[in-house]
Amino acid sequence: MPIDFRGSASQSLASPDVDGRAPQKGNLPGITELKRRKGATHDLTRHQYYFVLGHLAILETRSRKQRPPKMSQNIYDTPEFFANYSQIRRSREGLAGAVEWPRLQMLLPDLTGARVVDLGCGMGWYCRWMREHGAASVRGIDLSENMLTRAREMDEIGGHDGISYERADLDKIEVQQQLFPESDTSTVDFVFSSLAVHYFVNLPQLVPHVHRILKPGGTFVFSAEHPIFTAPSGPGIVEIPVPRRQGAETGEETLRRVWPLNDYQIEGLRVTNWLADGVRKYHRTTASYINILLDAGFELTGFNEWHPTKEEIEANPLLAADHPNDTIKPTFLLMRGTKKVPQ
Ligand SMILES: C[S@@+](CC[C@H](N)C(=O)[O-])C[C@H]1O[C@@H](n2cnc3c(N)ncnc32)[C@H](O)[C@@H]1O
């Protein structure tokens, strides 16, 4: 019997993105889209649907492997992306619009008198917050001139000082070495990064620098798009028919909302259409994030897979509007590594 997948997942069933914006384009293709791509003229059965879907996933994986990234993209300096990014809630409201912030905040150390580095600082929302909460100095580093200009403007309006901004490509190995020279050892109390590391292919090379510049007992806290979010070639919620009860003899089916996961173990480039077409991000597994920290010498001292509870969604209109699907899967990975104190 042909199956009605209610059109493309990129339409009404898609999850809002991590920044609470409109659903992504280019999500898991629906039955109509599959038929168009394969030139099919007949209805597809469920079996055929999954066969074609798997076939497309293999082709997409192959084409990804054939196109290794050459340089950092700097999508935030393209007019279309930046105009759209400026409209999302967290760009307008700062930390009040960042749904994961209350739980991320719980991982932060005491900032009194701290020297802080913010990797991929963007518009400087966290730099300002950390200065307001006791940090002696904050060094914000970002690739985007647009983001840094906005950060400096807001610092000026708010009368913030003690924050320095540098424009640099944190994903370039030689730039990492220039930013954090070997002589810079045990000078920093806290390194922070919010939603930037999934843009870095060379994160494993960057984190040892972070470890070296931290004082013993210092911490590195970062958030990233959750690997369950970054893995699929077409992220988005779909409805699929499943047996009403496992093992039910009747074979009755009911529609269930699910987050299709594919290519979880295939780390590397993902091209998504978020706020603009062709946005490049890097998927890595949760295990890889943990091992990058451990391999650099950190102890894992904080870990959270952010998603709201049903009660939180019901109680918070912000969550209800932007993250109605986030009870189905986690959206953010929050981690803290602590530099060991020599015994
Ligand atoms: C989602 S924004 C987050 C901004 C800020 N941390 C926040 O949470 O408000 C990601 C930031 O990472 C920066 N970024 C991406 N790739 C980068 C790179 N290779 N080097 C430095 N910054 C980069 C972008 O320019 C952007 O400002």
The ligand as an SDF file (V2000), in Angstrom:
LIG
                    3D

 27 29  0  0  0  0  0  0  0  0999 V2000
   26.5890   30.5300   15.9640 C   0  0  0  0  0  0  0  0  0  0  0  0
   27.7890   31.7940   16.0140 S   0  0  0  0  0  0  0  0  0  0  0  0
   28.0400   31.9070   17.7620 C   0  0  0  0  0  0  0  0  0  0  0  0
   28.5130   33.2620   18.2010 C   0  0  0  0  0  0  0  0  0  0  0  0
   28.6730   33.4210   19.7210 C   0  0  0  0  0  0  0  0  0  0  0  0
   29.6250   32.4810   20.2680 N   0  0  0  0  0  0  0  0  0  0  0  0
   27.3510   33.2420   20.3950 C   0  0  0  0  0  0  0  0  0  0  0  0
   27.0530   32.1470   20.8900 O   0  0  0  0  0  0  0  0  0  0  0  0
   26.5640   34.1990   20.4110 O   0  0  0  0  0  0  0  0  0  0  0  0
   29.2630   30.9990   15.4530 C   0  0  0  0  0  0  0  0  0  0  0  0
   30.4650   31.9170   15.3950 C   0  0  0  0  0  0  0  0  0  0  0  0
   31.6170   31.1620   15.0550 O   0  0  0  0  0  0  0  0  0  0  0  0
   32.4140   31.9520   14.2160 C   0  0  0  0  0  0  0  0  0  0  0  0
   33.3190   31.1110   13.4350 N   0  0  0  0  0  0  0  0  0  0  0  0
   32.9890   30.1660   12.5320 C   0  0  0  0  0  0  0  0  0  0  0  0
   34.0920   29.6510   11.9810 N   0  0  0  0  0  0  0  0  0  0  0  0
   35.1520   30.2810   12.5540 C   0  0  0  0  0  0  0  0  0  0  0  0
   36.5500   30.1720   12.3950 C   0  0  0  0  0  0  0  0  0  0  0  0
   37.0870   29.3190   11.5200 N   0  0  0  0  0  0  0  0  0  0  0  0
   37.3480   30.9620   13.1560 N   0  0  0  0  0  0  0  0  0  0  0  0
   36.8110   31.8290   14.0550 C   0  0  0  0  0  0  0  0  0  0  0  0
   35.4810   31.9730   14.2300 N   0  0  0  0  0  0  0  0  0  0  0  0
   34.6630   31.2150   13.5000 C   0  0  0  0  0  0  0  0  0  0  0  0
   31.4120   32.6620   13.3290 C   0  0  0  0  0  0  0  0  0  0  0  0
   31.9790   33.7780   12.6730 O   0  0  0  0  0  0  0  0  0  0  0  0
   30.3390   33.0160   14.3450 C   0  0  0  0  0  0  0  0  0  0  0  0
   30.5360   34.2690   14.9060 O   0  0  0  0  0  0  0  0  0  0  0  0
  1  2  1  0
  2  3  1  0
  2 10  1  0
  3  4  1  0
  4  5  1  0
  5  6  1  0
  5  7  1  0
  7  8  2  0
  7  9  1  0
 10 11  1  0
 11 12  1  0
 11 26  1  0
 12 13  1  0
 13 14  1  0
 13 24  1  0
 14 15  1  0
 14 23  1  0
 15 16  2  0
 16 17  1  0
 17 18  1  0
 17 23  2  0
 18 19  1  0
 18 20  2  0
 20 21  1  0
 21 22  2  0
 22 23  1  0
 24 25  1  0
 24 26  1  0
 26 27  1  0
M  CHG  2   2   1   9  -1
M  END
$$$$
